[in-house]
Amino acid sequence: MGLRDILIGRHEVKGPAPDRLFAISTAYVTLQAEHQIDPVGSAAIVFQALATSEFEATLRDMEEVVRATGGDSATSVSTQDDSYGYRWMILRSPDGAPSVEDLAVGINAVSSSIETAGHGERLLCAVFAFVDANRNRIYFIYNYKRGFWYPFVPDSDPAHPPAGDDAAAQQRSTERELQIKAQMASELPMEPELERWFPLWGIPI
């Protein structure tokens, strides 16, 4: 349900803000050096697809653009739909060589293509995956509707993982999220309204 909330957000920016998106390209240095939070080497952009040949052609063109922009770094790209009908375009760095910069360039290429095709209102968010010293996943989510980042830290018992997309069975570590916000507020433009820190369950990266 979080994605739907993002989609209908009342306060919209006028299209993606690349400078804000690219803030992650420098913020990750502080995450690694000062907070032992390392990039996993994967990111995704989430949008509401259209069942038209024109939009599907745009998607194919986007995949080619990502492959071209990530050619030297061997960034791979794939797509999948979730149970809510949203499309995830997933970018991955080669194993052992995570590059936040290359992933950000690829994500921006996709969002720019969607915007240029006249479908900017269908952009939801970009997600970058990280892991802390305890191997816990930490996601940094960029909300295109708002132009802000926020951290999302799932907190589930590995021995009893929640089933499917049952939000009632899911838990998040809000304390850890607020800690990260305090640590990174000077590095990333953080969403000031905490009620807009929408959880994304079942992130495929």
C-alpha positions as CSV (number, residue, x, y, z in Angstrom):
1,M,0.0,0.0,0.0
2,G,3.0,2.3,0.5
3,L,3.6,2.6,-3.3
4,R,0.0,3.7,-3.8
5,D,0.5,6.4,-1.2
6,I,3.6,7.6,-2.9
7,L,1.8,7.6,-6.3
8,I,-1.0,9.9,-5.0
9,G,1.2,12.1,-2.9
10,R,-0.3,15.6,-2.7
11,H,2.9,17.6,-2.9
12,E,4.7,16.9,-6.2
13,V,8.0,18.1,-7.5
14,K,8.1,19.2,-11.1
15,G,9.6,16.0,-12.3
16,P,12.7,14.2,-10.9
17,A,15.4,16.3,-9.4
18,P,18.7,14.7,-10.6
19,D,20.9,16.8,-8.3
20,R,19.0,15.3,-5.3
21,L,19.1,11.8,-6.7
22,F,22.8,12.0,-7.3
23,A,23.4,13.0,-3.6
24,I,23.6,9.3,-2.9
25,S,26.7,9.2,-5.0
26,T,28.7,11.1,-2.4
27,A,26.7,10.2,0.7
28,Y,27.7,6.5,0.5
29,V,31.3,7.5,1.2
30,T,30.2,8.8,4.6
31,L,28.0,5.8,5.1
32,Q,30.9,3.5,4.6
33,A,33.6,5.4,6.4
34,E,31.8,6.6,9.4
35,H,28.8,4.3,9.9
36,Q,30.0,0.9,8.5
37,I,27.0,0.8,6.0
38,D,28.2,-0.6,2.7
39,P,26.5,-0.6,-0.7
40,V,25.2,-4.0,-1.8
41,G,25.6,-3.1,-5.5
42,S,22.0,-3.0,-6.5
43,A,19.3,-0.4,-7.0
44,A,15.9,-0.2,-8.6
45,I,13.5,2.4,-10.0
46,V,9.8,1.8,-9.5
47,F,7.0,3.1,-11.7
48,Q,3.5,2.4,-12.8
49,A,3.7,0.9,-16.2
50,L,1.2,1.5,-19.0
51,A,-0.2,-1.4,-21.0
52,T,0.5,0.3,-24.3
53,S,3.0,-0.6,-27.1
54,E,4.4,2.9,-26.9
55,F,5.2,2.6,-23.2
56,E,6.7,-0.9,-23.7
57,A,8.9,0.4,-26.5
58,T,10.0,3.2,-24.1
59,L,11.0,0.5,-21.6
60,R,13.0,-1.5,-24.1
61,D,14.8,1.7,-25.1
62,M,15.5,2.4,-21.4
63,E,17.0,-1.0,-21.0
64,E,19.3,-0.3,-23.9
65,V,20.3,3.1,-22.5
66,V,21.1,1.5,-19.1
67,R,23.2,-1.2,-20.8
68,A,25.0,1.5,-22.8
69,T,25.6,3.9,-19.9
70,G,26.8,1.0,-17.8
71,G,28.8,-0.8,-20.5
72,D,32.2,-0.1,-19.0
73,S,31.1,-1.1,-15.5
74,A,29.0,-4.1,-16.7
75,T,25.9,-2.9,-14.9
76,S,23.1,-5.4,-15.6
77,V,19.4,-4.6,-15.9
78,S,16.2,-6.6,-15.5
79,T,12.5,-5.9,-14.8
80,Q,9.8,-7.5,-12.8
81,D,6.2,-6.6,-11.7
82,D,5.1,-6.9,-8.1
83,S,1.8,-8.0,-6.6
84,Y,0.5,-4.5,-6.8
85,G,1.1,-4.2,-10.5
86,Y,4.1,-1.9,-10.2
87,R,7.1,-2.3,-12.4
88,W,10.6,-2.6,-10.9
89,M,13.6,-2.0,-13.2
90,I,16.5,-3.5,-11.3
91,L,20.2,-2.5,-11.8
92,R,23.1,-4.5,-10.5
93,S,26.8,-4.0,-10.3
94,P,29.1,-6.9,-11.0
95,D,29.7,-9.2,-8.0
96,G,32.3,-7.8,-5.8
97,A,32.4,-4.4,-7.5
98,P,29.5,-2.3,-6.2
99,S,29.4,1.2,-7.7
100,V,26.8,3.6,-6.3
101,E,27.8,6.2,-8.9
102,D,27.2,3.9,-11.9
103,L,23.8,2.8,-10.4
104,A,22.8,6.4,-9.9
105,V,23.7,7.2,-13.5
106,G,21.6,4.2,-14.7
107,I,18.6,5.1,-12.5
108,N,18.8,8.7,-13.7
109,A,18.9,7.5,-17.3
110,V,15.7,5.5,-16.8
111,S,13.8,8.3,-15.0
112,S,14.9,10.8,-17.7
113,S,13.6,8.5,-20.4
114,I,10.2,8.1,-18.7
115,E,10.0,11.9,-18.2
116,T,11.0,12.7,-21.8
117,A,8.3,10.2,-23.0
118,G,5.7,12.3,-21.1
119,H,5.1,9.8,-18.3
120,G,6.9,11.5,-15.4
121,E,3.8,11.3,-13.3
122,R,4.2,7.5,-13.2
123,L,7.6,7.6,-11.5
124,L,7.3,6.5,-7.9
125,C,10.7,6.0,-6.3
126,A,14.3,4.9,-6.6
127,V,15.7,2.4,-4.1
128,F,19.4,1.8,-3.2
129,A,20.3,-1.3,-1.1
130,F,22.9,-1.2,1.6
131,V,24.0,-3.5,4.4
132,D,25.3,-2.7,7.9
133,A,28.0,-4.4,10.0
134,N,25.5,-6.9,11.3
135,R,24.4,-7.8,7.7
136,N,21.0,-6.1,8.1
137,R,19.6,-4.6,5.0
138,I,19.1,-0.8,4.9
139,Y,17.3,0.8,2.0
140,F,17.6,4.4,0.9
141,I,14.4,5.5,-0.9
142,Y,14.1,8.5,-3.2
143,N,10.5,9.6,-3.6
144,Y,10.1,11.3,-7.0
145,K,6.8,12.9,-6.0
146,R,8.5,14.7,-3.1
147,G,12.1,15.0,-4.2
148,F,13.3,13.7,-0.8
149,W,15.2,10.6,0.5
150,Y,14.4,8.5,3.6
151,P,15.8,5.3,5.1
152,F,13.8,2.1,5.3
153,V,15.0,-0.6,7.7
154,P,13.0,-3.9,7.7
155,D,13.2,-5.6,11.0
156,S,12.0,-9.2,10.8
157,D,13.1,-12.4,12.6
158,P,15.1,-14.5,10.1
159,A,13.9,-17.6,11.8
160,H,10.2,-16.6,11.3
161,P,10.1,-14.6,8.0
162,P,6.8,-13.0,7.2
163,A,4.8,-14.5,4.4
164,G,4.2,-12.7,1.2
165,D,3.2,-9.0,1.3
166,D,1.3,-9.3,4.5
167,A,2.0,-5.8,5.9
168,A,0.5,-6.7,9.2
169,A,3.2,-9.4,9.7
170,Q,6.0,-7.0,8.7
171,Q,8.1,-5.0,11.1
172,R,10.4,-2.0,10.6
173,S,13.1,-0.5,12.8
174,T,11.9,3.1,13.2
175,E,14.6,3.7,15.8
176,R,17.3,2.7,13.4
177,E,15.7,4.8,10.6
178,L,15.7,7.9,12.8
179,Q,19.3,7.3,13.8
180,I,20.3,7.1,10.2
181,K,18.3,10.3,9.4
182,A,20.3,12.1,12.1
183,Q,23.6,10.8,10.8
184,M,22.9,11.6,7.2
185,A,20.8,14.7,7.3
186,S,23.7,16.9,6.1
187,E,24.4,14.5,3.2
188,L,21.0,13.7,1.8
189,P,17.9,15.9,1.4
190,M,15.7,13.9,3.9
191,E,11.9,13.8,3.8
192,P,10.9,16.0,6.8
193,E,7.4,14.5,7.2
194,L,7.9,11.2,8.9
195,E,4.4,10.0,8.0
196,R,5.7,10.0,4.4
197,W,8.4,7.4,5.1
198,F,6.3,4.8,3.4
199,P,7.5,1.2,4.0
200,L,8.2,-0.9,0.9
201,W,7.8,-4.6,1.6
202,G,9.2,-7.3,-0.7
203,I,11.9,-5.1,-2.2
204,P,13.6,-7.4,-4.8
205,I,17.1,-6.1,-4.4
